[in-house]
Amino acid sequence: MPSRIKFGSPEPAETPAAPPKPAFPAPAAASPHKLDSLKRPPPNGTAGSPAPPKKRKLVVFDEEAEQEAKERANGAGEASPQVNGNGGVKRRAAWGPEQKRKAKEEAQRLRPEREKLPVFQGKDAILKGIADNDTVIVLAETGSGKTTQIPQYILRSEIPCAGPRIVCTQPRRVAAISLAQRVSAECGTQTGGLVGYTVRFDNKTSRTTRLTYATDGALLAEMLGDRDLEAYDVVVLDEAHERSLRTDMLMGFLKDIQKRRKEKVRAWKAEQAKSKGKAKANGVVANGEADGKKSAEERDPTELKIVVMSATIDAKRFSDFFDRAPVLYVAGRQHKVKIHYAEEPQPDFLDAALKTVYQIHMRYPPGSILVFLPGQEEIEGLAASIKSFLPSLQKEYPDAEELLVTPLYAKLHAAEQAKAFLPSPPRTRKVILATNIAETSVTIPGVKYVIDCGLAKEKRYHAGTGIDSLVTESISQSSAKQRAGRAGRETDGFCFRLYTEATYNGLEKRSQPEIQRVSLTFAILHLLASGQDDVFKFSFMDPPDVESIKFALLTLIGLNALDKRGKITPLGRQMAQLPLDPVYARVLVASFVEGCPREIIDLVSLLGSKDQLLINTSSTRDAANAARQKFVHRTGDHMMLLNILRAYEELDGKDERKQWCKDNFISFKAMSSVLDARKQLLERAQRLKLGDPDASAGDEAEPVLNALIGGLFANTALRQEDGSYRHTMTKQLVAIHPSSTLHGKKAPAIIYDELVLTTKTYARGVSSIEPSQIRSKAPSLFGSSLK
Ligand SMILES: Nc1ncnc2c1ncn2[C@@H]1O[C@H](COP(=O)(O)OP(=O)(O)OP(=O)(O)O)[C@@H](O)[C@H]1O
C-alpha cells in the first residue's frame, strides 16, 4: 500500500467509517506500509444524511403533454424530428407510456432537491433582474444551481415574451450534453424534447425544444445562418470565467446583436401602432389578436436578453463590458467543501495523488474520488499505479470496498467518457481521473472527494511559426476553486490540494483568456464571415495580440479565403460554413478541383476523431502497431487512415465490425462518429454546391495529397542533405513524430497535420510528398524559392 502524505490543518475529520486515526507518516516514506484495519463504513447516504423531505403536494408541469400538443400542432407524428445543425433531420424514437410515467416520477423525486439549491431562494430576484435589464451578470457559488436552474426559471417565465426560447452556452461539449440530460430529467422529458443540446456533429433538439445547452462554438456556427440569433430570446453565457476563445467572440457579437434587436423591436412596434390605428379606423380587428398564438416562424420580434454567469469572475470587468450591467449575487452554498492543503510541496504529484487516493479510501466514508491531472499520459500512469496496489488491498482487507478507476479526458470517446458519469457499482468506490474537462459545470454523481494536482495542460500557439505546443502549467486560483467545486454537490465534500496554501496564494487569480494564446485563423475568418469588416475594431474584452491577428490574416490570404486587401472572398464564405478548421475547409474545397472529394470527406471525418480512433495506450502500443501493419501505406499516415476506413466498410454487420475493431485496436464508437461526421459533411458540401461529393480518385494517392497541400501548404517541410527536415517557409528543423508510420523513413518532402513541441519540434500525421507538388499546388507562396 502506498504511504500517506501530510495535509495541513484542518485535519481530515474522523468519520464513522474511519479506522483509528494514525499519525501521518512523513510524505516521502518510500516503503509501502500496512493499511490500518478497516471497518466497513455504513452504506452511502445512511450516515448523517438529512431526513427525507416531508411529502407534500407538488405542482408538476406536464411538459411532455405540452410538447406533444405542440408537435401535433406542428404536424409532427409520435416521434419528433430532430433538426440537426446542418439542416438534416433525424428521427427521435418516441417514449412509450411507461417511460413517460417513470420520467415524471423521477422529475417529482428531484423537485425537493432542486428547491434546496441556493439559487431557488433568489429565484424571484433573479427573474426580476433579468426582466428589468438587457444584460445581467449572475455570480453564485459552484453547485448553487446556476446552470441547471436559472435557464429553467426563465423557461417558465414570460421573459422577454411568452414561451421564451433560451440557449445556454458551455465551453465544453461534455458539459453541454450532460447538462441537457440532467435538466431533461428534472423536467421529466426526453432529451431533445423541451430541453436539448447542440454540439459540433451532434444535435439533439427538435421543433419543441425551448432550452438548448450549446457549446459556444455551436452557437457561433448558428450565427452564420441566423445573424441576429432570432431563434432565441435569451442567451445565457455560462462559465464566463473560462474566457474561451468562442465565448469571448460571442460576448463581442452579442453586444451588437442586442442593439440591433432592440432597434428592430422599436421599429416593429411603431409599425404595429400605425397599422392598428389604421385598422381601428376601418373597424377591423388586428391580425395577432384574432389569430391567437402564433407559430415559431411568425413570432413577433423580441429584444435579446443576455445573462452572464459564473462562480469565479471579475464581476466588475464583465459589468463594465456590458455597459454597466447589474451584478446579481446569490448568497450561499448548499454543501460545504473542506479544503486540505499539502503541508509540504510535493515533488512528485503523481505519487502524491496515488497516496491521497488510498488515504481517502482507507479513512473516509464512501463517495467517489475525482482526481484532476494534466493529461492522458498522467491519467494512464496513475491508473496503472492505483491498480497495481489493488491485489494487496484485496488480500489484506478482503472486506474493503473495491476501487474502480475511470478516465475522463477530451480525446476519450464520448461513450467511454459517459462511464465516468455512471453510478458506482455496489461496494465499489469510483476514482475518476480527469483533465480539466471536468473542471466546470459538470456534476459527476457520487463525487465527494476532489484531489487537485494544481496543474493543467494548456495549448500555446506561436504566431509566426504556427507551432502549437501543449505546456503543463500551474492553474489559476479561479480554476482551483472550480475544481474544488466539483465536490460537495450532492453532500458535503472535501478537496485535497496537492500543493501548499502558500503556493495557492501565489497562483494567478484568473486564467489567461484563450484568445491571447491560440491561433486566430478560425476566429478572424468567422468575424469576417459574420459581417465584421474591421477585425481590429471588434469589441473584444481583452484584445488579442496584433501580431497574431496579422498572422491569421496572412494565413487566410494564403488560403484564398481573403483577398489581398483582407476582404473575405466567396471561397472564404464557403469555408466559414464548413464545420472545420479553415485549413481543412480549404482542403475540402481543393478536393473538388483534384477530383477526390470522396476521399477527402472521408479523411477529414477520420481526422476529426483521429485521437479516439486508434487505441494507443502504453500497454497495448506494440500489439496495436503490429495489428495495424496491414493498413500501412507507402505515402504515410493519411492514406493509412483511409485504408482503415475502407477495410472497415467492407465488413458486414455490427458484430463483425466490432470484432474487427477489437482485433485491430480501433475504437468502434469512434468509427461510428466518423461515419456521422461524414454524413454531415456530405450534406453540407451538397448544400454549399461545391460539386459532386461522390467523385473519387479510386486508389490513387496523388490527388488526395494534392488536395491536402491545397490547404496545408504551410504545414510542409523539405528533406535536407543531412537527412533532417526543414520547414518550407521558416526553415525551422522539424522531426517526424515516433507515432507516424513515416518515422525513420526517407521522404523528399513531408506534409503534416500539426507540429507539437515536446523534446523536439515534431510533425504528427505525416505523409510523403514531392517538392514539385508543393510548387505546383501552392505557387503563390513559394514561387521558385523551393530548395
Ligand atoms: N448530473 C447530475 N446528477 C446529480 N446531481 C446533479 C447533476 N447535475 C446537477 N446536479 C445537482 O444540481 C446542483 C446544481 O448544479 P448546477 O450545475 O446547476 O450548479 P452551478 O451553480 O451551475 O455549478 P457550477 O458553477 O459548478 O457549474 C449540483 O450541485 C447537484 O447537486
PDBQT file of the ligand as one rigid body, heavy atoms in Angstrom, charges set to zero:
ROOT
HETATM    1  N1  LIG A 801     -25.992  15.153 -13.369  1.00  0.00    +0.000 N 
HETATM    2  C1  LIG A 801     -26.310  15.405 -12.117  1.00  0.00    +0.000 A 
HETATM    3  N2  LIG A 801     -26.506  14.408 -11.220  1.00  0.00    +0.000 NA
HETATM    4  C2  LIG A 801     -26.812  14.654  -9.943  1.00  0.00    +0.000 A 
HETATM    5  N3  LIG A 801     -26.974  15.894  -9.445  1.00  0.00    +0.000 NA
HETATM    6  C3  LIG A 801     -26.810  16.914 -10.262  1.00  0.00    +0.000 A 
HETATM    7  C4  LIG A 801     -26.471  16.736 -11.640  1.00  0.00    +0.000 A 
HETATM    8  N4  LIG A 801     -26.357  17.942 -12.201  1.00  0.00    +0.000 NA
HETATM    9  C5  LIG A 801     -26.624  18.842 -11.238  1.00  0.00    +0.000 A 
HETATM   10  N5  LIG A 801     -26.907  18.225 -10.071  1.00  0.00    +0.000 N 
HETATM   11  C6  LIG A 801     -27.233  18.861  -8.783  1.00  0.00    +0.000 C 
HETATM   12  O1  LIG A 801     -27.604  20.198  -9.024  1.00  0.00    +0.000 OA
HETATM   13  C7  LIG A 801     -26.729  21.080  -8.347  1.00  0.00    +0.000 C 
HETATM   14  C8  LIG A 801     -26.569  22.344  -9.133  1.00  0.00    +0.000 C 
HETATM   15  O2  LIG A 801     -25.852  22.089 -10.319  1.00  0.00    +0.000 OA
HETATM   16  P1  LIG A 801     -25.524  23.278 -11.310  1.00  0.00    +0.000 P 
HETATM   17  O3  LIG A 801     -24.680  22.715 -12.406  1.00  0.00    +0.000 OA
HETATM   18  O4  LIG A 801     -26.780  23.953 -11.704  1.00  0.00    +0.000 OA
HETATM   19  O5  LIG A 801     -24.687  24.257 -10.390  1.00  0.00    +0.000 OA
HETATM   20  P2  LIG A 801     -23.833  25.527 -10.803  1.00  0.00    +0.000 P 
HETATM   21  O6  LIG A 801     -24.122  26.595  -9.806  1.00  0.00    +0.000 OA
HETATM   22  O7  LIG A 801     -24.037  25.851 -12.222  1.00  0.00    +0.000 OA
HETATM   23  O8  LIG A 801     -22.380  24.995 -10.572  1.00  0.00    +0.000 OA
HETATM   24  P3  LIG A 801     -21.023  25.325 -11.388  1.00  0.00    +0.000 P 
HETATM   25  O9  LIG A 801     -20.699  26.758 -11.205  1.00  0.00    +0.000 OA
HETATM   26  O10 LIG A 801     -20.059  24.451 -10.707  1.00  0.00    +0.000 OA
HETATM   27  O11 LIG A 801     -21.270  24.932 -12.799  1.00  0.00    +0.000 OA
HETATM   28  C9  LIG A 801     -25.466  20.283  -8.124  1.00  0.00    +0.000 C 
HETATM   29  O12 LIG A 801     -24.740  20.766  -7.040  1.00  0.00    +0.000 OA
HETATM   30  C10 LIG A 801     -26.042  18.904  -7.859  1.00  0.00    +0.000 C 
HETATM   31  O13 LIG A 801     -26.498  18.819  -6.541  1.00  0.00    +0.000 OA
ENDROOT
TORSDOF 0
